[in-house]
Amino acid sequence: MRATVIAKWILAGVFIAATARAQVIETSVLNLSLAGQWEPRPEWTNEQKLREKFAFFERSTGSLMHIQRYERTFDPKEISASNMQASETFWGEPPHPRFARFLVNNIFLFPASYHQEAGRYMAEAMVGRKTQTLYLWDLKGIEGDAHLFYMSQLTPRIVAVNVKGIWHFGEEYVPLRMTRAEKREAAKGEALVFEMESEKPATDHAVKSFQMPDSIKDQRIRYSLVMYAPAGFAAGPPISILVATPVSSSLDCDAILKALSPSEQQR
């Protein structure tokens, strides 16, 4: 009989059974079976005060996963490929695709420590003390981790823009290359499936600042998002599963769809 090592966590509604090949991750939202050693990271979601949102980290590959049930139903057109690739602009900044902003503001969300430090920078900038670009990994007073690393690959810096003599400050969002966008059946329901990749690789400075594995250096980042509706999008709020990982990883949308347990039930 093959030896099996089992580890269990019961934390914030999460149970994980780890075997030599994969882990069964059970939350109050759904069950997944994914390769790796996934650690619950409730500190990445506690500030958000959402009962049904969970975060996990796979240390060997430096991969991050968010699982979340939304509070309302979604029309698939809201997050269609054409919608998410549409360009938008604020305060005269260069146009950029919408998807990076969607991921940051709807799934990742900045911690309070970021808002405190960024707010201090912007307050000083508004009175003319600073107009230079400030990179996320150079902000003091915030703890570097995988959550902020993957955010930094979506919105790496705070920029100052002069519009008709008035300075405006805000996050700059980078373009992502969409490699997959489709609607398909999943388990007993349906899903919207998106895969995006960063256009530039992660820098050595970002990798070190956020204490990520050295193997991520010089790799582009892939964001795999599955919006899963167990009974169809018209029947109730969907569940999002987001995996952020280096492009060399096998953790993609196909792995997420395969991991959705056929016996999964909303609780």
C-alpha positions as CSV (number, residue, x, y, z in Angstrom):
1,M,0.0,0.0,0.0
2,R,1.4,3.4,-1.0
3,A,2.2,5.5,2.0
4,T,0.0,8.6,2.3
5,V,0.8,11.6,4.4
6,I,-2.3,13.5,5.6
7,A,-2.3,17.0,7.1
8,K,-5.5,18.7,8.3
9,W,-6.3,22.2,9.0
10,I,-9.7,23.4,10.3
11,L,-9.5,27.1,10.0
12,A,-12.0,29.8,9.0
13,G,-14.3,27.1,7.5
14,V,-11.5,25.4,5.6
15,F,-10.5,21.7,5.7
16,I,-7.4,20.5,3.7
17,A,-6.4,16.9,3.4
18,A,-2.9,16.7,1.8
19,T,-1.8,13.5,0.1
20,A,1.5,12.8,-1.7
21,R,-0.1,13.7,-5.0
22,A,-2.7,16.4,-4.3
23,Q,-4.7,18.2,-1.6
24,V,-8.4,18.1,-1.2
25,I,-9.4,21.7,-0.3
26,E,-12.8,21.9,1.2
27,T,-14.4,25.3,2.0
28,S,-17.9,26.4,2.8
29,V,-18.2,27.3,-0.9
30,L,-16.8,24.3,-2.9
31,N,-14.3,21.4,-2.9
32,L,-11.1,21.3,-5.1
33,S,-8.4,18.7,-5.5
34,L,-5.2,20.3,-6.6
35,A,-1.6,19.2,-6.8
36,G,0.8,20.9,-4.3
37,Q,0.9,21.7,-0.6
38,W,-1.6,24.6,-0.2
39,E,-1.6,26.6,3.0
40,P,-4.7,28.5,4.2
41,R,-3.8,32.3,4.3
42,P,-6.8,33.9,6.1
43,E,-4.8,37.0,6.8
44,W,-5.2,37.9,3.1
45,T,-9.0,38.1,3.4
46,N,-9.7,38.9,7.0
47,E,-9.7,42.6,6.4
48,Q,-12.3,42.3,3.7
49,K,-15.0,41.1,6.1
50,L,-16.4,38.6,3.5
51,R,-17.7,35.4,5.0
52,E,-17.2,33.3,1.9
53,K,-13.8,34.3,0.7
54,F,-10.7,32.1,1.1
55,A,-7.0,32.4,0.1
56,F,-4.3,29.8,-0.2
57,F,-0.6,29.8,-1.0
58,E,1.5,27.0,-2.6
59,R,5.1,27.7,-1.4
60,S,7.1,25.5,-3.8
61,T,5.8,27.2,-6.9
62,G,4.9,30.5,-5.3
63,S,1.3,30.1,-6.5
64,L,-1.7,31.9,-5.0
65,M,-5.4,31.0,-5.1
66,H,-8.5,33.0,-4.2
67,I,-11.9,31.3,-3.8
68,Q,-15.0,33.6,-3.4
69,R,-18.7,33.4,-3.6
70,Y,-20.3,36.6,-4.8
71,E,-23.3,38.2,-3.2
72,R,-25.3,38.8,-6.3
73,T,-26.0,37.2,-9.6
74,F,-23.9,38.2,-12.7
75,D,-24.9,38.7,-16.2
76,P,-22.0,37.0,-18.2
77,K,-21.9,40.0,-20.4
78,E,-20.5,42.0,-17.4
79,I,-17.3,40.1,-17.5
80,S,-17.2,39.2,-21.2
81,A,-13.9,39.1,-23.1
82,S,-14.8,42.2,-25.0
83,N,-15.8,44.1,-21.8
84,M,-12.6,43.1,-20.0
85,Q,-10.3,44.0,-22.9
86,A,-12.0,47.4,-23.5
87,S,-9.7,50.3,-22.8
88,E,-10.4,52.9,-20.1
89,T,-8.6,55.9,-18.8
90,F,-8.7,58.1,-15.7
91,W,-7.3,61.5,-15.1
92,G,-5.6,61.7,-18.5
93,E,-3.5,58.6,-17.9
94,P,-2.7,56.3,-20.9
95,P,-5.6,53.9,-21.8
96,H,-5.3,50.4,-20.5
97,P,-7.4,47.2,-20.6
98,R,-9.9,46.8,-17.8
99,F,-9.0,43.3,-16.6
100,A,-6.1,44.3,-14.3
101,R,-8.3,46.8,-12.5
102,F,-11.1,44.2,-12.3
103,L,-8.8,41.7,-10.6
104,V,-7.3,44.2,-8.2
105,N,-10.6,45.8,-7.1
106,N,-12.9,42.7,-7.1
107,I,-10.6,39.8,-6.0
108,F,-7.3,40.8,-4.6
109,L,-8.1,44.1,-2.8
110,F,-5.3,46.2,-1.1
111,P,-4.7,45.8,2.6
112,A,-5.2,48.7,5.0
113,S,-1.4,49.1,5.4
114,Y,-1.2,49.9,1.7
115,H,-3.9,52.6,1.9
116,Q,-2.1,54.2,4.9
117,E,1.2,54.3,3.2
118,A,-0.1,55.3,-0.3
119,G,-2.3,57.9,1.3
120,R,0.6,59.4,3.1
121,Y,2.6,59.6,-0.2
122,M,-0.3,61.1,-2.1
123,A,-1.0,63.7,0.6
124,E,2.7,64.8,0.4
125,A,2.5,64.8,-3.4
126,M,-0.6,67.0,-3.4
127,V,1.3,69.8,-1.7
128,G,4.1,69.6,-4.2
129,R,6.7,67.6,-2.2
130,K,6.7,64.6,-4.6
131,T,5.8,64.0,-8.2
132,Q,7.9,61.0,-9.0
133,T,6.6,57.6,-9.6
134,L,6.4,55.3,-6.6
135,Y,6.6,51.5,-7.0
136,L,4.5,49.2,-4.9
137,W,7.5,47.3,-3.7
138,D,9.2,50.5,-2.5
139,L,6.4,51.5,-0.1
140,K,7.5,51.4,3.5
141,G,5.4,50.0,6.3
142,I,3.7,47.2,4.3
143,E,4.7,43.5,4.7
144,G,5.9,41.9,1.5
145,D,4.1,38.6,0.6
146,A,2.7,36.7,-2.3
147,H,-0.6,38.6,-2.2
148,L,1.1,41.9,-2.8
149,F,3.5,40.4,-5.2
150,Y,0.8,39.3,-7.6
151,M,-1.0,42.7,-7.1
152,S,2.2,44.5,-8.0
153,Q,2.3,42.6,-11.4
154,L,-1.2,44.2,-12.1
155,T,-0.7,47.7,-10.7
156,P,3.1,48.2,-10.1
157,R,3.2,51.8,-9.2
158,I,1.5,55.1,-8.2
159,V,1.8,57.7,-10.9
160,A,1.5,61.4,-10.9
161,V,-0.4,63.0,-13.9
162,N,-0.7,66.7,-14.6
163,V,-4.0,67.5,-16.2
164,K,-4.4,71.2,-17.1
165,G,-2.1,72.3,-14.3
166,I,-3.7,70.0,-11.6
167,W,-1.8,67.0,-10.3
168,H,-3.7,63.7,-10.0
169,F,-2.3,60.6,-8.3
170,G,-3.5,57.0,-8.6
171,E,-2.5,53.4,-9.3
172,E,-1.4,52.6,-12.8
173,Y,-2.7,49.3,-14.3
174,V,-0.7,47.3,-16.8
175,P,-2.1,45.6,-19.9
176,L,-2.5,41.8,-19.8
177,R,-2.5,39.5,-22.8
178,M,-5.7,37.5,-22.9
179,T,-4.9,34.0,-24.1
180,R,-8.3,32.4,-23.4
181,A,-11.9,33.5,-22.9
182,E,-14.8,31.2,-23.2
183,K,-18.1,30.0,-21.7
184,R,-18.4,26.3,-21.1
185,E,-20.0,23.6,-19.0
186,A,-18.3,22.8,-15.7
187,A,-19.2,20.0,-13.3
188,K,-23.1,20.3,-13.1
189,G,-23.1,24.0,-14.0
190,E,-21.5,26.5,-16.3
191,A,-18.4,28.7,-16.2
192,L,-16.7,31.7,-17.7
193,V,-13.1,30.9,-18.2
194,F,-10.3,33.5,-18.7
195,E,-6.6,33.3,-18.8
196,M,-4.3,36.3,-18.9
197,E,-0.6,36.7,-18.9
198,S,1.6,39.7,-18.0
199,E,3.5,41.2,-21.0
200,K,6.7,41.6,-19.0
201,P,8.5,39.2,-16.6
202,A,8.7,39.7,-12.9
203,T,11.7,41.8,-11.9
204,D,14.4,40.6,-9.5
205,H,13.6,43.5,-7.2
206,A,9.9,42.6,-7.0
207,V,10.7,39.0,-6.3
208,K,13.1,39.8,-3.5
209,S,10.9,42.6,-2.0
210,F,7.9,40.3,-1.7
211,Q,10.0,37.2,-0.6
212,M,8.9,35.0,-3.5
213,P,10.8,31.9,-4.7
214,D,13.8,32.7,-6.9
215,S,12.3,30.5,-9.6
216,I,9.8,33.2,-10.4
217,K,12.5,35.7,-11.4
218,D,12.3,36.6,-15.1
219,Q,9.0,34.7,-15.6
220,R,5.8,36.2,-16.8
221,I,2.8,35.7,-14.6
222,R,-0.4,33.9,-15.5
223,Y,-3.8,34.8,-14.0
224,S,-6.4,32.0,-14.5
225,L,-9.9,33.0,-13.5
226,V,-12.9,30.6,-13.5
227,M,-16.3,32.2,-12.7
228,Y,-18.3,29.1,-11.8
229,A,-22.1,29.0,-11.5
230,P,-23.1,25.6,-10.1
231,A,-26.7,25.8,-11.3
232,G,-26.2,28.3,-14.1
233,F,-25.6,32.1,-14.0
234,A,-29.3,32.9,-13.9
235,A,-29.9,30.7,-10.8
236,G,-27.7,32.5,-8.3
237,P,-24.4,34.2,-7.4
238,P,-21.3,32.6,-9.0
239,I,-18.1,31.4,-7.4
240,S,-14.8,32.7,-8.6
241,I,-11.6,30.7,-8.5
242,L,-8.5,32.7,-9.3
243,V,-5.0,31.1,-9.5
244,A,-2.0,33.4,-10.0
245,T,1.2,31.6,-10.9
246,P,4.3,31.7,-13.1
247,V,3.6,30.7,-16.7
248,S,5.8,27.6,-16.3
249,S,3.3,26.2,-13.8
250,S,0.7,23.6,-14.9
251,L,-1.9,25.3,-12.7
252,D,-4.2,26.8,-15.3
253,C,-7.9,27.0,-16.1
254,D,-8.0,23.4,-17.2
255,A,-6.5,22.3,-13.9
256,I,-9.2,24.3,-12.0
257,L,-12.0,22.9,-14.1
258,K,-10.7,19.4,-13.6
259,A,-10.4,20.0,-9.8
260,L,-14.1,21.0,-9.4
261,S,-15.5,18.1,-7.6
262,P,-18.5,16.5,-9.4
263,S,-20.1,16.0,-6.0
264,E,-19.5,19.7,-5.0
265,Q,-22.6,21.3,-3.4
266,Q,-23.2,24.8,-2.1
267,R,-23.7,24.8,1.6
